[in-house]
């Protein structure tokens, strides 16, 4: 999944010379937490988030005492974006940035122009699409040797049921000689599939089969 297919495209922005008060009003009206700042040429300059607004605003108990705080330009509180993305970047790579650097959004730029915005919400939606959990089906985890070609072997077993596979993911096992393949398959009753996999010599990690792991 590339960034241009998941980013916000109609992004609400604010000019660098507009006031903090205007930024607060925009955030409330549009129900947004991130406000990109642009200059007169439309070039991206930085970001104002709800965190900067809260830090710059006077206490609710002293708002009437410091009205001038709301008249300061947003350029005085905006933060430079440490990270940016290109429309053709890969969504999975951005998830690492969100996780490791605890950022709330990443602007999407073509040269200096803002063309979109990626927030935690878009990343979560991308994860849902990539895992196929937005579609009815079942989650299967199959343990296989950590060798090339194992995915094709398991898929060939599944084809006997003519099931639609919504997604396939692979993650490491605690045993480095194994890996776990996760399938999202188009059936609400996975038991026949599980039994077929077991009959073909595979260990199904999830879902558990009643009686399969009971002590004898």
C-alpha positions in Angstrom: 0.0 0.0 0.0 1.5 3.3 -1.0 1.0 6.6 0.8 -1.0 8.4 -1.9 -3.8 5.7 -1.6 -4.2 6.2 2.2 -3.3 9.8 3.0 -5.7 12.7 3.8 -5.9 14.7 0.6 -8.1 17.6 1.5 -5.9 18.9 4.3 -6.9 21.9 6.4 -4.0 24.3 6.5 -3.2 27.7 8.0 -1.0 30.6 6.8 2.1 31.4 8.8 0.9 34.9 9.7 -2.5 33.8 11.0 -3.0 33.8 14.7 -3.0 31.2 17.4 -6.6 32.1 18.0 -7.5 31.3 14.4 -5.6 28.0 14.7 -7.6 27.0 17.8 -10.9 27.9 16.1 -10.0 25.9 13.0 -9.1 22.9 15.1 -12.3 23.0 17.0 -14.5 23.6 13.9 -12.8 20.8 11.8 -12.2 18.5 14.8 -8.5 18.1 13.9 -5.4 17.8 16.0 -2.8 18.6 13.4 -2.6 21.8 11.4 0.0 22.2 8.6 1.5 25.7 8.2 2.1 27.2 4.8 3.6 30.4 3.4 2.1 32.8 0.8 3.4 30.5 -2.0 1.8 27.5 -0.6 5.1 25.9 0.5 5.0 23.7 3.6 6.7 25.3 6.6 5.8 23.2 9.7 3.1 21.8 11.9 0.9 23.1 14.7 -0.5 20.3 16.8 -3.0 20.4 19.7 0.1 20.1 22.0 1.7 23.3 20.8 -1.7 25.1 21.1 -2.1 24.0 24.7 1.4 25.0 25.6 1.0 28.4 24.0 -2.5 29.2 25.3 -3.0 30.9 28.7 -4.6 28.9 31.4 -8.4 28.8 31.3 -8.3 30.7 34.6 -6.3 33.6 33.1 -7.6 33.8 29.5 -9.1 37.3 30.0 -5.8 38.5 31.5 -3.7 37.6 28.4 -5.8 38.1 25.3 -2.6 39.0 23.4 -1.4 35.4 23.5 -4.1 34.5 21.0 -3.0 37.2 18.6 0.5 35.8 18.2 1.2 34.2 14.7 1.2 30.5 14.5 4.7 30.6 13.1 5.8 31.5 16.6 4.7 28.1 17.9 4.9 25.8 14.9 7.3 22.9 14.9 9.5 21.8 12.0 8.4 18.4 10.7 11.3 16.0 11.5 9.9 13.5 9.1 8.0 13.8 5.8 6.8 11.3 3.2 6.4 11.2 -0.6 3.2 10.0 -2.2 5.0 6.9 -3.5 6.4 5.8 -0.1 5.3 2.5 1.4 2.8 2.6 4.3 4.5 -0.2 6.2 7.8 1.9 6.3 6.0 4.8 7.8 4.6 2.7 10.6 8.1 2.2 11.9 8.5 6.0 12.2 5.3 6.4 14.1 6.3 3.6 16.5 9.9 4.5 17.1 9.6 8.3 17.2 6.2 8.8 18.7 5.0 11.3 16.1 1.3 12.1 15.7 1.4 12.8 12.0 3.6 12.9 8.9 3.2 15.5 6.1 3.2 14.2 2.6 5.2 16.5 0.2 6.0 16.8 -3.4 9.1 18.9 -3.3 8.0 21.8 -1.0 4.3 21.5 -1.6 2.0 19.8 0.9 -0.2 17.2 -0.9 -1.5 15.1 2.0 -1.2 14.1 5.6 -0.8 10.8 7.4 -2.0 10.5 11.0 -2.2 7.6 13.4 -5.8 7.1 12.2 -4.7 6.5 8.6 -2.0 4.1 9.8 -4.6 2.2 11.8 -6.9 2.0 8.8 -4.0 0.8 6.6 -3.3 -2.0 9.1 -7.0 -3.0 9.0 -6.9 -3.2 5.2 -3.6 -5.0 5.1 -4.7 -7.7 7.6 -8.2 -8.1 6.0 -10.0 -7.8 9.3 -12.6 -5.5 7.7 -14.0 -8.5 5.8 -15.9 -11.4 7.3 -13.6 -14.4 7.7 -11.4 -16.4 10.1 -7.8 -15.9 11.4 -5.5 -18.9 11.0 -1.9 -19.2 12.3 0.1 -22.0 10.9 3.6 -23.0 12.2 6.0 -23.9 9.4 9.8 -24.5 9.0 11.7 -21.3 8.5 12.5 -22.2 4.9 11.8 -20.8 1.4 8.7 -22.1 -0.3 6.6 -22.9 2.8 4.0 -20.3 2.1 3.3 -21.9 -1.3 3.0 -25.3 0.3 0.4 -24.2 2.9 -1.5 -22.3 0.2 -1.7 -25.4 -1.9 -3.4 -27.2 1.0 -5.9 -24.4 1.5 -6.8 -24.4 -2.2 -8.7 -27.7 -1.7 -11.4 -25.6 0.0 -11.5 -22.9 -2.7 -11.3 -20.2 0.0 -10.7 -16.6 -0.7 -7.5 -15.5 1.1 -7.9 -11.9 2.2 -4.4 -11.4 3.6 -1.2 -13.2 4.4 1.3 -12.1 7.0 4.5 -13.8 8.4 6.0 -13.3 11.8 8.9 -15.0 13.6 8.5 -17.8 16.1 10.3 -18.1 19.4 12.0 -21.0 17.7 14.3 -19.5 15.1 13.9 -22.7 13.0 10.2 -21.9 12.5 8.0 -19.1 11.4 4.3 -18.5 11.7 2.1 -17.7 8.7 -1.1 -15.9 9.4 -4.0 -16.2 6.9 -7.3 -14.4 6.8 -9.6 -16.8 5.0 -13.2 -16.3 3.8 -15.0 -18.7 6.0 -16.7 -18.4 9.4 -16.2 -22.0 10.2 -12.5 -22.8 10.0 -12.6 -26.2 11.7 -12.6 -28.3 8.5 -9.7 -26.2 7.2 -7.8 -26.7 10.5 -8.4 -30.4 10.5 -7.2 -30.6 6.9 -4.0 -28.7 7.8 -3.4 -31.0 10.8 -3.9 -34.1 8.6 -1.3 -32.7 6.3 1.2 -32.5 9.1 0.9 -28.8 10.0 0.7 -27.3 13.5 -2.2 -24.8 13.7 -1.3 -22.3 16.4 -4.6 -20.4 16.2 -7.5 -21.0 16.7 -7.1 -23.9 19.1 -8.9 -27.1 18.2 -10.9 -28.6 21.1 -9.2 -31.7 22.5 -6.1 -31.3 20.2 -3.9 -30.2 23.0 -5.6 -31.9 25.9 -3.4 -34.0 28.1 -3.9 -37.7 27.5 
